[in-house]
């Protein structure tokens, strides 16, 4: 933790079927050829919204990462891509 930053605790109640995604900025911030970040483009929201409740968790991760890679196509990726997906049972 960084001492100069104020951190706030939050409690979130998850229910069966909920999907929890933990990711680094290597998922949200890659840019396409026009310089638009992946998350700013709305694609992350579109991809996550299209994930069905019965999609296997490995496929969830692959779907998101593959879409990030397709979005950035010919642009150099200079950041790590880390994504953890958890589905509440």
MOBEL-V506955 format. One record per backbone hydrogen bond with DSSP energy under -0.5 kcal/mol. NH is the residue of the N-H (numbers start at 1). CO is the residue of the C=O. If there is no record, write none. Layout:
nh,co
NH,CO
NH,CO
This chain:
nh,co
3,1
5,2
7,5
12,10
14,12
17,88
18,15
20,18
20,86
21,19
22,84
24,82
27,24
28,24
29,25
32,36
35,32
38,30
39,28
41,37
42,38
42,39
43,38
44,38
46,42
47,43
48,44
49,45
50,46
50,47
51,48
55,52
59,56
60,56
61,57
62,58
63,59
64,60
65,61
66,62
67,63
68,64
69,65
70,66
71,67
72,68
73,69
75,72
78,76
82,80
84,22
86,20
88,18
88,86
